[in-house]
């Protein structure tokens, strides 16, 4: 049987865009929650002969704890049913930030969750994983086919269309790689801001040595979580005389009131990819994901 894609109803739109781009049939995982919070899942396979040899599971791992249980149940079940190869497409990959023990006794979740996913799946495809002290995704997920893509060029295309001649800025030094990729794709000027710590909780943003007065500035990053770093950078460039400031991010986590924090800083538009479903989604990652998925499936046929 041809490969099939499974997804959950809350991610139907991006998952079906991927299925269409990759030429795969798509089915929905039915999900029931018992009163004690346990989950019951039901897959769209009636009999043993209905299961494909290759199954692609689409699940973005924002708010990940319950979703990791879902992946465990699905992967173990389909293996028992005879699926030979199970691929995870997780546009957002959780538990990557804790890559070392900063305090005695801390658990290094990156290695543990990465190992967990490696045990369940034959391949993992993600977008802009939050890696700091390692260079490759397979160092976190120890399998041969751990594929990390980027949303920066797709976001850059949008920025070039909406804000021709904009100045691309990363809100801190960690955003440099994404800003550089976006600038390379569009030829736009770019730089990064710098965090200046004045204590345990007080942080200010220092602008790069670039002229921002009168310019349209777009802040780019891989993820918007609390929103405070992006908001600080937005206030800084506006105080320096920027004509406008907008925000473009791959992953729209927006925990709590993060979006309101960014908007209150004076930022205009907030654009994101559909790696995490959110009202700010402006770019579909299906074409990029489909190319990587199809290339991977061809190599392993």
C-alpha positions, 0 to 999 in steps of 0.5 A, a space after each residue: 500500500 502507498 504511504 498514508 498520513 495520520 493527523 488530529 482534528 485540531 491540525 487538520 488544515 496544515 496536515 491536509 495541506 502537507 498530504 496534498 502537496 506530498 500526494 498522500 491520502 490523509 486520515 484522522 485520529 479520533 480522540 476521546 478523553 475520559 473523565 480522569 484525563 486518560 486518552 482513547 485513540 482510534 485509527 482509521 484502519 478497519 483491519 490488519 490488511 488496511 494498514 500501509 507499510 509506511 505511515 506518516 504521523 503529523 503532530 506539532 509538539 507545542 503544548 507537548 506533554 499530552 501529545 507525547 503520550 499520543 505518539 507513544 500510543 500510535 507508534 506502538 499500536 501501528 507497529 503491532 499492526 504490521 506497519 514497517 516504517 513510521 515517520 513523524 512530521 513534527 513542525 515544532 519540536 518540544 523539549 529541545 531547549 534543556 540541552 544541559 544541566 544548568 543546576 545540579 540535579 536538573 534533567 536534560 530533557 533534550 536527550 531523553 525526549 530525543 531518545 524517546 522519539 528515536 525509539 518510536 520513529 524511523 524518521 523525524 522531520 521538523 522545522 527550526 528546532 531550538 538547538 544551541 549547543 549542538 549542530 545537528 538534529 541527529 545529535 538530539 534524536 539519534 536516528 539516521 533520518 532526523 531532518 531539520 528544515 527552516 522557515 526563514 526563506 519562506 518568511 523572507 519571501 513574505 517580508 520582501 513582498 510586504 515590506 520591500 527594502 526592510 531591515 531584518 533584525 534578530 531580537 538577540 544573538 541567538 536569532 542570527 542564523 535565521 536572519 542570515 538565511 532570510 537575508 541571503 534569500 532576499 538580499 535585505 540588510 540585516 543585523 542582530 540586537 544584543 541582550 544586556 543583563 542588568 541583574 537576574 531579572 532585568 534585561 535591556 536590548 542593545 541595537 546593532 550599529 546600523 541606521 534604523 531611523 526612517 526604515 521599515 524594520 522586521 524582527 525575525 526569530 525562530 520562536 515567540 514564547 513570552 514575547 518580552 525579547 521581541 517587545 523590547 527590541 520593537 520598542 528599541 527600534 521605534 525609539 531609535 526612529 524606525 518608521 515601523 516595526 513588524 515581527 516574523 517568526 517560525 513558531 507562534 507559541 505565544 504563551 499567555 499574553 505574549 501576543 498582547 505584549 508584542 502588540 503593546 510594544 508598538 509592533 504592527 503586523 505579526 506573521 508566522 508559519 503554520 508550524 503551530 496553528 495560530 491566527 497569525 499564520 501567514 505562511 504554509 510550510 507544506 511545500 517545504 515539508 513535502 519536498 523533504 518527506 518525498 525525498 526521504 520516502 524515495 531514499 528508503 523505498 
